[in-house]
Amino acid sequence: MLEVIKSSEGSKTHFPMQLENLVRLLTTQGRAILALLYARYRWSEIAKLFGLSTAATKEHFWRDINRAQSQIENGAETQVDARPDSSSDLDG
């Protein structure tokens, strides 16, 4: 996961700020999944908590990460994604 948030200059000095921006741009569910992964939950356990398949949980999370990373690359790093999560985002 660290590879998706390294700076365009390849500098490690901006890593904490970039990580904070990335997390800020995640959906509420994306942040929850990230926190559970950090707490060493397994994908299957996280999926069960959300009532989803493991594949759907991973797909939602990585789609969210990629969207946030794209926003950072396009200069939206300070914009907070305040849109509510919808179950349609998780269905596949």
C-alpha positions as CSV (number, residue, x, y, z in Angstrom):
1,M,0.0,0.0,0.0
2,L,2.9,2.4,0.6
3,E,3.7,2.4,-3.1
4,V,0.4,4.0,-4.0
5,I,1.1,7.1,-1.8
6,K,4.8,7.9,-2.4
7,S,5.4,11.4,-3.7
8,S,6.0,12.2,-7.3
9,E,9.5,13.3,-6.4
10,G,10.1,10.0,-4.6
11,S,10.9,11.9,-1.4
12,K,10.1,10.2,1.9
13,T,10.0,13.6,3.7
14,H,6.5,14.2,2.5
15,F,5.2,10.8,3.4
16,P,3.3,11.7,6.7
17,M,1.6,14.6,5.0
18,Q,0.6,12.6,2.0
19,L,-0.7,9.7,4.1
20,E,-2.8,12.2,6.1
21,N,-4.2,13.7,2.9
22,L,-4.9,10.2,1.5
23,V,-6.8,9.1,4.6
24,R,-8.7,12.4,4.7
25,L,-9.9,11.8,1.1
26,L,-11.1,8.2,1.8
27,T,-14.8,7.5,2.4
28,T,-15.9,6.8,5.9
29,Q,-16.0,3.1,5.1
30,G,-12.5,3.3,3.5
31,R,-11.1,4.9,6.6
32,A,-12.8,2.2,8.7
33,I,-11.3,-0.6,6.6
34,L,-7.9,1.0,6.8
35,A,-8.1,1.2,10.6
36,L,-9.1,-2.4,10.8
37,L,-6.2,-3.4,8.5
38,Y,-3.9,-1.4,10.8
39,A,-5.3,-3.3,13.8
40,R,-4.3,-6.5,12.0
41,Y,-7.8,-7.7,11.1
42,R,-7.9,-10.1,8.1
43,W,-9.7,-9.2,5.0
44,S,-12.2,-12.0,5.7
45,E,-12.9,-10.6,9.2
46,I,-13.4,-7.1,7.8
47,A,-15.7,-8.4,5.1
48,K,-17.8,-10.2,7.7
49,L,-18.1,-7.0,9.8
50,F,-19.5,-5.2,6.8
51,G,-21.7,-8.0,5.6
52,L,-19.8,-8.3,2.3
53,S,-17.7,-10.8,0.5
54,T,-13.9,-10.6,0.9
55,A,-13.6,-9.7,-2.8
56,A,-16.1,-6.9,-2.6
57,T,-14.5,-5.5,0.5
58,K,-11.1,-5.4,-1.2
59,E,-12.5,-4.0,-4.4
60,H,-14.2,-1.2,-2.5
61,F,-11.1,-0.4,-0.5
62,W,-8.7,-0.3,-3.4
63,R,-11.1,1.6,-5.6
64,D,-11.3,4.2,-2.8
65,I,-7.5,4.3,-2.4
66,N,-7.0,4.8,-6.1
67,R,-9.7,7.5,-6.2
68,A,-8.1,9.4,-3.3
69,Q,-4.6,9.0,-4.9
70,S,-5.9,10.4,-8.1
71,Q,-7.4,13.4,-6.3
72,I,-4.0,14.0,-4.7
73,E,-2.2,13.8,-8.0
74,N,-4.7,16.3,-9.4
75,G,-4.1,18.8,-6.6
76,A,-7.1,18.1,-4.4
77,E,-5.1,17.0,-1.4
78,T,-6.7,19.4,1.0
79,Q,-10.2,18.7,-0.1
80,V,-12.1,16.4,2.3
81,D,-14.5,14.0,0.7
82,A,-17.6,14.5,2.7
83,R,-19.9,12.5,0.5
84,P,-21.8,9.9,2.4
85,D,-21.1,6.2,1.7
86,S,-23.8,4.5,-0.2
87,S,-24.4,0.8,-0.3
88,S,-24.4,1.0,-4.2
89,D,-20.6,1.7,-3.9
90,L,-20.1,-1.6,-2.2
91,D,-22.3,-3.8,-4.4
92,G,-19.7,-4.4,-7.0
